[in-house]
Amino acid sequence: MRIAGLFHYPVKSLRGLAVDELTLEARGPRHDREWMVVDSNGRFLTQRTTPRMASLTARLRNGQLELSDDLGAVLLVEPTSTSSRDVTVWRDTVTATDCGDAAATWLTARLGQPCRLVRMPDSTIRPVDPKYSPRPDAHTTFADAYPVLLTNAASLDDLNTNLPAPLGMERFRANVVISGAPAWAEDEWRAVTLGSITFDLVKPCARCVVITTDQRTGEQPNGSAPLSTLARLRTLQPFGAIFGQNAVHRSTGTLRVGDELHVVTTQPRPSYRALEQ
């Protein structure tokens, strides 16, 4: 078993980028979900309500954030200003730095609603949910809740046998994709080592409408089928339809495509709706 793919998302809910390596810092992969788009009330925007976010790309160019769309328009985001504001992601309200009017205007024009881009400064600490955190000091960026999301290529292969059209793994917005493991084996893992870094797998990843969204176009070509099928096959109470595992790393370091995975500890296989029918 080994890492088959690594993915990076500088701006929460914009298009992901495949990379050869990920450097893990205290709060997760370097620059991953370090930026976020917020509405006029400072509340986070995602593809759940704004699917066209998938049509925009964010990447780091010589340490500066670059935004682009599929028509070739590019914006280099201004260096972080000193203007701070409180923003909300799920139930957490944290202090962020506003990225300026140029970024706000660029994003507003493409997303069709007033919005601004913010960045999480190093001084902001957003703890992992204490109900699932493996230690009190674990924290993360603007990710939904945890520093790293791990998925299994064989699980997607199995899911695709039940869908009218196969999905790519980009729909699931993972950081780490594993190959060589049996389908759904990840749901039994409690701790794994990837390369030299050990991870606690703390909570199954509950899925939403985002997996119905094409990550190139922002459209939903298969309607609700991807999510409704997953819910029929892999519902786990109290989480709902699950795919993948949320993970918290025990140390910093670098992950590389090809790094081996070793299972450290396991748990009994959960009881899914499909297995109970």
N, C-alpha and C positions, 0 to 999 in steps of 0.2 A: 504494500500500500504506500502511496506517495502523493505528493502535491501535483495535481495536473494543471491547475490554473490559479492565478492570483489576480485580484481585482481591487481597484482603488477608486474612490469617489470623493474628490476634493470638495464638491458642493453637494450637500444632501439632496437627493432625489434627481439630480441631473444625471446624464448618461455616464455609465461606468467605463473605466479604462483597464484593459488587460496589461499586466506588467510582469516582468521576469522575477522581481523580488519586492518584498515589502519589509521596511524597517519598522519594527515595533518599538514604540516609546511607551511611557507610563500609561497614557490614556488610549493607546491603540495604534494602528498603523499611522505613520507620519503623514500629517495633513489630511487624513481620511475624515470626511464630514467635518472638517474644520470650519467651513463656510456653510451658510444656510440662507435660504430665501424666506423672508417673512412678509406678512401682509401689513396693511396700514395700522393694525393693532399690535404688531410685533409678534404675532403668532405664526408658527412655522407653516410653510407650504410644502406639499409633497405631491407625488403623482396620484395619490388617492383622490384628490379633488382637482388637480391640475395636471392631467396626463401629458400635456404638451411639453412639460419639463424634460421628458425623455428625449426630445429632439434637440436639446442643447448640450454642449460639451464644455467641461471645465478641465483644464490641465495646468500644471506648473511649468513655466518657462523661465529658466534662470532665476528661480525663486519667486517669480511674480505670477499671480493667477491670471490665466487667459480664458475668456469666455468666447465661444463660437457657436454659430448656427449652421444649418446645412445649406444655406444660401451663400456662405463664404464671409459673412460679417464677423468681425473679430473685435473684441475689446480687451485691452490690458487694464486690469483693475488697478485703481490708484493705490499707492502704498497706504497701509492702514492708518487712518486718522486717529485723533484722540477723542473723537465723539463717541461716547458710550451710551447704551440704552439697554433696558431690560427686555428680554425676549423669552418666548415660551415655546418649549418643545415637549409635547405631551403634558405631563403634570409638573414639569420642572420649569421654573423661571430663573434665568441666569443672566449675568451681565455679559454683553457682547459689544464689539466695536463695529460701528457703522462704516461701510466701505465707500460711501460717497454718492453724490448725485448722478455721476455718469453711469455707474453700474446700475443704479435704481432705474434710470431712464431706459437703459438698454434692455433690462429684464422686463420692465413694465410693457414695453412695446411688443415683446415676443410672447409674453404670457397673457396679455390681454386684461391685466388687472393691476392696480397699484401695488407695488412691492419694493422691497429694498434687500440688499445683500449685506449680511453681517458676518463677522468672523469671531471665533472664540479665542480670546487671548490666553496666554499661558497662565495668567493669574486666576482664571475661572476654573473652578473644580465642580464637575457634575458627577456625583456619586452614582454608581451602579445600584439598582434597586436592592435595598438591604435584604429583602425576602429571598433573593437568589444569589446575592453576592458571596463569593467564596472567602472574602476578607473585607474588613472595614474600609480600607484605603483604596479599593478598586474604583476607578472612575473612567469616564468616557467623554467623547466629544458630542456633536449633534446627532450621532447615530441614534436609532430609535431607542435603544436601551443598553446595549452592550458593546464592548470594543471590537469584537470579531464575530463574523458569521461564517460557519463552516457547512458545506453541503457535499453530497456524495454523487458522483456522476452516475453510478449504477442505480441509484434511487430515481433519478430523472429518467433513465432509460425505462425503468419499470412503470413509472407514471405515464410516460409517452405511449406505452402499449394500450392505454385506456383512453387516449385522447383522439379526436378526429384529425388533428394536425399536431405534429411534434413541436415541443417548445425547446428553445435553447436555454442554457443555464443563465444567460444574462437576465432572464425574467425574474430570477430569484435573488439577484443583487448580493451575491456572496462575496466575501473577501478571499476565502480559501475553498477550492474545489478539490476533492480527493478522488483518486481512481484506484482500482484494484481491490476495493472492499465490496462485500456482498451488498445488494440493495437493502437499504434501511438499517444497515448495521450501526450507523451513527447514533441511532436512537437508543442503543444499549451502552454507548460509551459514556463514562463519567469523567475520565481524564485521559488525555493523549499527549504524546510528545511528537512535535513536528520539527525535524532538524534537531536543534539543541534547546528548543523552547517547549515547556510543558503548559498545557491549557486545561482549565476546568470547563467542562461542558455543563452549563448551569441551567439551561432552560430550552425546551423545544421552541422553534421559531414559528409563531402563529402567522398564518398568511392572510392576505387581504386582496383587494381588487388590483393591486399593482401587478400581480402575476398575469393578469389578462391584457396588460398593456405592452405593445410592441416597443422595444427599447431603442428603436431607430426612428420611428415615426410618431410615437405617442398615440397611435390608434389602437383600437381593440378589435382585431380582425376575427377573433373566434368567440366574441361575446363573453358570456360568463362561464363557458365550458371549462377552462383550466381550473378556475377556483371551485366550481360546483363539483367537478369530478374529484379533485383533491379532497374536498370536504366529505364526499361520499366514501372515499377509500381510507383516509388518514385523519379522521377526527379524533382528537384526544382531549378529554375533559380535564380541566376547565378551559383549555386554551383554544380549542377550535381546530381548524384545518392546519396541519403542521407540515413543514418541510425544512430540514436543516436544523442545526443546533447553534445557539448563542454561546459564545466562549469568552472566557477571561484568561489572559495570559499571566503566568506567574513571574516572568522576567522579561526584560527587553532583549532585543537581538534582531536578526534578519532571517526572514523566510525566503526560500528560493524554490522556483518550480523544479520538481524532481526530488526535493527533500523527502525522506522517508517518514511515514507515520507509524508510531508504535502505540498500541493501546496499553494504558497504565492500569485503569480500573474500569469495571463495567457495572451495570445494573440490570435487573430483569427487563425483558422486552415489555414496553407498555401495552396496554390493551386498547386497541383501536376499534372504531366502529365497524370497520370492514371485517375484523377478526371475530366480532361478536354476532354478526348476522348469520 
